[in-house]
Amino acid sequence: MANQPTGALRLHADPRSSSSLRVLCYLRHKALAVTLVPVRLGEGEHRSAHFLALNPAAAVPVLELPDGQALTQSLAILEYLEALHPQPPLLPAESLAAARVRSLCALVAADLHPVTNMRVRRAVAQAAGDDAATAWVRDFTLQGLAAVEAAAARHGGAFSVGDAPTLADFFVAPALFNARRFGVGLDPFPALQRVQAACLALPAFEPLR
Ligand SMILES: N[C@@H](CCC(=O)N[C@@H](CS)C(=O)NCC(=O)O)C(=O)O
């Protein structure tokens, strides 16, 4: 393919961060080789001059292409890889189904995740204390998951859209992993419990177990 550089992909990621896990699980699902370059968020490595040269937005993941070009934003990374490696397909060919998939990706990546991200948790903790930050994250996680649950209950089957994995599951499953980290249970979310079970049964999602 004309726009597909040959050679090794490098993924700059913190393997415990949910945005990184979206890409890591996807690469496993497609059996794509990648070199992991660890970026320890807890150590502030994403704010180093070296990393900022790669991603001025100071966030992981970053996919470094064989020619050295950097690609940021997990959804853009997955759509790029999906265009190059369409088998097995994770984006339905039918437009409405594809829009449902992208809608769920956005519910996680654009709505839920930004308000619970590390920099926001830290800012709330600094302004109002650790307990307030914990309450903040749990509250926004519950609100975000309620929206994802509603979408999965309407359009999902075994997975979050339909009965086969799609890109949406690579956003939803890491969000459920985060919910567990934050002490948010899935009891109110039966559709998400079903999606989680289906994802965790696949080898691709082993990093979330
Ligand atoms: N929308 C971005 C989000 C990237 C992002 O915020 N990643 C988090 C880790 S899950 C991060 O690097 N946080 C660092 C911080 O908040 O300072 C994506 O989908 O890639």
The ligand as an ORCA input file, in Angstrom:
! r2SCAN-3c Opt
* xyz 0 1
  N      -8.078     11.283     23.564
  C      -6.767     10.719     23.804
  C      -6.555     10.605     25.304
  C      -5.118     10.383     25.646
  C      -4.931     10.490     27.168
  O      -5.412     11.445     27.804
  N      -4.238      9.510     27.746
  C      -4.053      9.511     29.166
  C      -3.785      8.088     29.656
  S      -5.263      7.108     29.606
  C      -2.869     10.368     29.532
  O      -1.850     10.325     28.867
  N      -3.009     11.135     30.618
  C      -1.969     11.970     31.100
  C      -2.491     13.121     31.930
  O      -3.691     13.198     32.181
  O      -1.653     13.936     32.311
  C      -6.679      9.357     23.122
  O      -7.722      8.756     22.847
  O      -5.561      8.902     22.798
*
